[in-house]
Amino acid sequence: MKTIKKTIEVPKKRPTRLCSISSTVTSKSFCIICNKQKSKGVTETFRICEYERAQSFIDATKYYLDEVYTRTSTLNTAEDVFANDLHCHKLCINNYLLKYKRQKSADENPNNIKKQYQIQKSFDAIISELNFSENGYALSDIRDRINGLLDSDLFIENRKVKELLIEKYGENICFAYPRDRSKSQMFYSKIIPSESIVETIRSKKAYK
């Protein structure tokens, strides 16, 4: 008598976007986005468990170069996100990635591409005037000088200046974050001893 074998197909599970963590850890976990344990009354945090979502998070931090980027600057891949066991409030991560998606879409608009060309051209003109190997400069001063070259309906913020600087200098550039939030971030070459010059730089005008 022949034995008939049946193949049973197990339905594939859809990838989980966020994985809840245990309640014993939740109350002690800071959200990587807002850097708080509690956001809008919510203390429950989650781990990012989906590859695509983790990579989008990395891309967003490198795009914004904000405080989230500062806290995660050593992470470069989705695997790094998983390995570092990052926690986030669901609303925080959703809003952060949605904002990034919308901004990237706007950047790809043909009209915005022309604006990006003008910004890059103005940036290159200002940077060529700097003595970067010997002096440090305030991010806001560079921003203002670039804006002075742009059309009246176009301007950039510190975040964009920082992005352009990193693209140009890569690992050879350093940023100093002042405790006083009313003061501008400084940037300078790695060949300059940082601790000894930061306060001196802040006490001088950005351009000589």
BELFEN-V143103 format. One record per residue. N is the residue number from 1. SS is DSSP state (a for helix, b for strand, c for the rest). PHI is phi in whole degrees, -180 to 180 (999 if undefined). Layout:
N,SS,PHI
N,SS,PHI
//
This chain:
1,c,999
2,c,-80
3,c,-98
4,c,-95
5,c,-94
6,c,-106
7,c,-96
8,c,-100
9,c,-87
10,c,-91
11,c,-60
12,c,-73
13,c,-83
14,c,-72
15,c,-62
16,c,-79
17,c,-78
18,b,-136
19,b,-109
20,b,-70
21,c,-101
22,c,-69
23,a,-64
24,a,-71
25,a,-95
26,a,-53
27,c,-68
28,c,-107
29,c,-95
30,c,-92
31,c,-72
32,c,-68
33,c,-84
34,c,-93
35,c,62
36,c,-130
37,c,-83
38,c,-130
39,b,-134
40,c,52
41,c,83
42,b,-103
43,c,-108
44,c,-67
45,c,-117
46,b,-134
47,b,-97
48,b,-82
49,c,-116
50,c,-99
51,a,-59
52,a,-61
53,a,-69
54,a,-65
55,a,-68
56,a,-64
57,a,-63
58,a,-62
59,a,-62
60,a,-66
61,a,-64
62,a,-73
63,a,-76
64,a,-84
65,c,50
66,c,-101
67,a,-67
68,a,-66
69,a,-62
70,a,-60
71,a,-76
72,c,-128
73,c,-63
74,c,-86
75,c,-91
76,c,-126
77,c,-135
78,a,-62
79,a,-62
80,a,-64
81,a,-63
82,a,-64
83,a,-66
84,c,-90
85,c,53
86,c,-74
87,b,-114
88,b,-155
89,c,-73
90,a,-59
91,a,-66
92,a,-63
93,a,-69
94,a,-63
95,a,-66
96,a,-63
97,a,-75
98,a,-66
99,a,-61
100,a,-64
101,a,-61
102,a,-67
103,a,-67
104,a,-63
105,a,-64
106,a,-67
107,a,-64
108,c,-85
109,c,-64
110,a,-53
111,a,-64
112,a,-72
113,a,-64
114,a,-65
115,a,-66
116,a,-63
117,a,-64
118,a,-66
119,a,-63
120,a,-62
121,a,-64
122,a,-67
123,a,-60
124,a,-61
125,a,-65
126,a,-71
127,a,-62
128,c,-65
129,c,-89
130,c,-87
131,c,-98
132,c,-68
133,c,-76
134,c,-123
135,c,-120
136,c,-110
137,b,-140
138,b,-83
139,a,-58
140,a,-67
141,a,-68
142,a,-64
143,a,-57
144,a,-65
145,a,-69
146,a,-65
147,a,-61
148,a,-67
149,a,-94
150,c,-85
151,c,-60
152,c,-61
153,c,-93
154,c,-128
155,c,-152
156,c,-124
157,c,-110
158,a,-55
159,a,-58
160,a,-69
161,a,-62
162,a,-63
163,a,-61
164,a,-66
165,a,-65
166,a,-67
167,a,-63
168,a,-81
169,a,-105
170,a,59
171,a,-77
172,a,-87
173,b,-115
174,b,-122
175,b,-123
176,b,-112
177,c,-104
178,c,-71
179,c,-66
180,c,-81
181,c,-66
182,c,-77
183,c,-95
184,c,-79
185,c,-66
186,b,-112
187,b,-136
188,b,-163
189,b,-76
190,c,-67
191,c,-77
192,c,-93
193,c,-58
194,a,-66
195,a,-63
196,a,-81
197,a,-115
198,a,-57
199,a,-67
200,a,-64
201,a,-62
202,a,-66
203,c,-82
204,c,-111
205,c,-72
206,c,-70
207,c,-126
208,c,-113
//
